[in-house]
Structure formats: structure tokens, C-alpha cells
Amino acid sequence: MENIEPNIRNAVRALIIRDHHILLLRKGGDVRGERYALPGGSQDAGETLQQALFRECMEEIDAEVEILDLIHVADYHRQRSGPPATTRHQIEFLFACAVADSYIPHSGAHPDSHQLEVIWASLDDLMGMPLAPQSMAAWIVNPDKLSPRVYMGLVH
């Protein structure tokens, strides 16, 4: 793999599903175009994975989440636009989470730089949406294909 950054980064993601809808960040404004991603981000030094997920969700979706379970762990090689263009190796920890029934999607006080809005998307529409990473649609809409707490290997 060319131009890989030397440090591996831990990242946490929140999978929040309610009433056949999934909570997603709509992103845009860079060379990757419009795309959708799960709330979450990198773990800071000294933080537990849970603390990182609580912080990231407050920053991005302005919500306190209830962490229900660790679902998946995966390696992810994320292309960065640079300059110079590099690849970041991330270990992604995906947690099933819940938000309050009264939660209405909106951005938090410190959203990602390319975050445009927070939405509830129908699970029926997920396969046709540009996701980051794209491979997540298949296992979100067909969770029976993967057992809980599985190491997924490399995802794209």
C-alpha cells in the first residue's frame, strides 16, 4: 500500500436505528462528493472507546447516546486527499446505540468539517445511497449475515 501513514487510528461509530430508519451524517464539500456516514470519529489519547463515542456524538449530532453493545470491529484503509494524498489505517469499532425518543436530527456544536446535516434515512433506501464506507449498507440491511461481535477484516 502506497503512502500509508505510520500511525494506526482507532475510530468509534454509532449505529442508531429506530422505526426502520438509521441516523446518518450527510457530508459533502470535498473531492469525494456527497456521502453519508455514521456518527463517530477518532479516539483521543487517554479516552476509552465509550468516552470517545459519547464525545463524538455530542459534537456531531448533539445527543447523549446509550451504548447498547459492541457489534463489529474492522480494519479500514481510508484515502485522504492530502496533499500529499495518503492512506490512513483505522480500526473501526461499531457500537449499537440509542438516542432519546424525543431526539430530532440536528448537528452538534462541533460537527465534522464536511458535515452538512444529520438525517433519519429509511433502511429501504440505504443500498442506493453513497455511504462511507460503501460496504456498510449490505451488513446493516442484512444483519443476519453477520454474527454479533465479529471481526470483519478489511472493509472498503
Sequence and secondary structure as in RCSB ss.txt:
>XXXX:A:sequence
MENIEPNIRNAVRALIIRDHHILLLRKGGDVRGERYALPGGSQDAGETLQQALFRECMEEIDAEVEILDLIHVAD
YHRQRSGPPATTRHQIEFLFACAVADSYIPHSGAHPDSHQLEVIWASLDDLMGMPLAPQSMAAWIVNPDKLSPRV
YMGLVH
>XXXX:A:secstr
 TTB SS EEEEEEEEEETTEEEEEEE SSTT SEEE SEEE  TT  HHHHHHHHHHHHH    EEEEEEEEEE
EEEEE  SS EEEEEEEEEEEEE  TT      SS  TTEEEEEEEEGGGGGGS BSSTTHHHHHH GGGS SSE
EEEEE 
